[in-house]
Amino acid sequence: MYIKHWGAIALCFALASSLMSCELPDQFRLPPIFTDRDRAADRQEDSDPPTGTFADLEQSIFEQINQYRAERGLPSLILNAEISEQARLHSEGMATSRNLSHDGFDQRAEVISQSIPFRSAAENVAFNRGFADPGTQAVTGWIDSSGHRENIEGNFDLTGIGVAQNAQGEYYFTQLFVLRR
């Protein structure tokens, strides 16, 4: 049986010193993915929410990213509530519009810079539907993508993570990375 999974991950990052608008190259716009799911434990109806809350998903993503960094000898990131709020607002906007994008990255960075002076910032976004563990699916997609992995492994010390879901059961993820001054 084939279960249809829509997946896309996009990447763009800008240095705070020269914030610019991000345009997504075509290679970061992935087509729909069709996945054969043989194991019943992996099956989930699109309308069924995962166990836990969005805060649980955000925490799980944070822990997975730091575990990945630790395995490579990189320092852990610090989860920041202000940065997470910006990530969450972006994920909510994408979920509402059903549009995976980096639109407004400059504005998110500007809001963050008002309370956290920083040298650089980056952003990973993802979208998926129908997975038993959508957060792990997003992290796996980011790690499997060289550009997203570059952000995950980058010289950053703070992060913020936001997750949202729309009525169609689609999950949208935003992870912001910041290097303080």
C-alpha positions in Angstrom: 0.0 0.0 0.0 1.3 3.5 -0.8 0.6 6.3 1.5 1.0 9.7 -0.1 3.4 12.0 1.8 4.0 15.5 0.8 7.4 16.7 1.7 9.5 19.7 1.0 12.4 21.3 2.7 13.9 24.6 1.9 16.9 26.5 2.9 18.2 30.0 2.8 20.4 31.9 5.2 21.6 35.5 5.4 24.2 37.2 7.5 22.9 39.7 9.9 25.4 42.3 8.8 23.9 42.2 5.3 20.4 41.0 5.6 18.9 40.2 2.3 15.8 38.7 0.9 16.0 35.0 0.4 14.9 33.4 -2.8 14.7 29.6 -2.9 16.7 27.9 -5.6 14.7 25.2 -7.5 16.9 22.4 -6.0 15.4 23.2 -2.6 11.8 22.8 -3.8 11.2 19.1 -3.5 8.4 17.3 -5.3 5.8 15.2 -3.5 7.2 12.0 -2.0 5.4 8.6 -2.2 6.6 6.2 0.5 5.7 2.5 0.8 5.0 1.9 4.5 5.1 -1.8 5.4 5.2 -1.6 9.1 1.8 -1.0 10.8 3.5 1.0 13.6 4.6 3.6 11.0 1.1 4.0 9.6 -0.9 7.0 10.7 -4.0 8.6 9.2 -3.5 12.1 8.0 -6.1 13.4 10.4 -4.7 11.8 13.6 -2.4 14.1 15.5 0.7 12.6 17.1 0.8 12.0 20.8 2.1 15.0 22.7 1.9 18.7 22.0 3.7 21.1 19.7 5.9 22.0 22.6 6.9 18.3 22.9 7.7 18.2 19.1 9.8 21.4 19.4 11.7 19.9 22.4 12.2 16.6 20.6 13.7 18.5 17.6 15.9 20.5 19.8 17.2 17.4 21.5 17.8 15.6 18.2 19.7 18.5 16.7 21.9 18.8 19.8 22.5 15.0 19.9 23.6 15.3 16.2 25.9 18.2 17.0 27.4 16.3 20.0 28.1 13.2 17.9 30.2 15.5 15.7 32.0 17.2 18.6 30.1 20.4 18.2 28.9 22.5 21.2 25.2 22.3 22.1 22.9 25.0 21.0 20.9 26.9 23.7 17.1 27.0 23.1 15.9 30.6 23.3 12.3 31.5 24.0 12.3 34.7 21.9 13.8 33.0 18.9 11.4 30.1 19.3 8.5 32.6 19.3 9.6 34.0 15.9 10.0 30.4 14.6 6.6 29.5 15.9 4.9 32.5 14.3 6.5 31.7 11.0 5.4 28.1 11.1 1.9 29.2 12.0 1.9 31.5 9.0 3.1 28.8 6.7 0.5 26.4 8.0 -2.3 28.9 7.5 -1.2 29.8 4.0 0.0 26.3 3.1 3.1 27.9 1.7 6.6 26.6 2.6 8.9 29.6 2.4 11.5 31.9 4.0 9.3 34.9 3.4 9.9 37.4 6.1 13.2 36.0 7.3 14.7 39.6 7.3 11.9 40.8 9.6 12.3 37.8 11.9 16.0 38.5 12.1 15.3 42.2 12.8 13.0 41.4 15.6 15.5 39.0 17.2 18.3 41.5 16.8 16.4 44.1 18.9 17.0 41.9 22.0 19.8 39.7 20.9 22.7 41.4 19.1 24.1 38.8 16.7 26.7 38.3 14.0 24.8 35.8 11.8 21.5 34.0 11.6 20.2 31.1 9.5 16.9 29.3 9.0 15.7 25.8 8.1 12.1 25.2 7.3 10.3 21.9 6.6 6.9 20.5 5.8 5.4 17.0 6.0 2.2 15.1 6.5 1.3 11.6 7.5 4.3 10.5 9.5 4.0 8.9 13.0 6.8 11.2 14.2 6.7 14.3 12.0 9.5 16.0 14.1 12.0 13.2 13.5 11.0 13.2 9.8 11.8 16.9 9.6 15.2 16.5 11.3 16.1 13.5 9.1 15.3 15.6 6.0 17.4 18.4 7.2 20.4 16.2 8.0 20.1 14.4 4.6 20.3 17.8 2.9 23.8 19.3 2.6 22.6 22.9 2.9 20.4 22.3 5.9 23.1 20.2 7.5 25.5 23.1 7.1 23.2 25.2 9.2 22.8 22.5 11.8 26.6 22.1 12.0 27.2 25.8 11.7 28.9 28.2 14.1 25.8 29.1 16.1 25.1 29.2 19.8 21.4 29.9 20.0 18.4 28.3 18.4 14.6 28.6 18.3 12.1 26.0 17.0 8.5 26.4 16.0 6.0 23.8 14.9 2.5 24.3 13.6 -0.2 22.1 12.0 -3.1 23.1 9.7 -6.6 21.6 9.3 -5.2 19.4 6.5 -2.9 17.6 8.9 0.2 19.2 7.4 3.1 20.0 9.8 5.3 23.1 9.2 8.6 23.5 11.0 11.0 26.4 11.4 14.4 26.3 13.1 16.3 29.5 13.5 20.0 29.6 14.3 21.8 32.6 15.8 25.4 33.4 16.6 25.5 36.1 19.3 28.0 39.0 19.1 
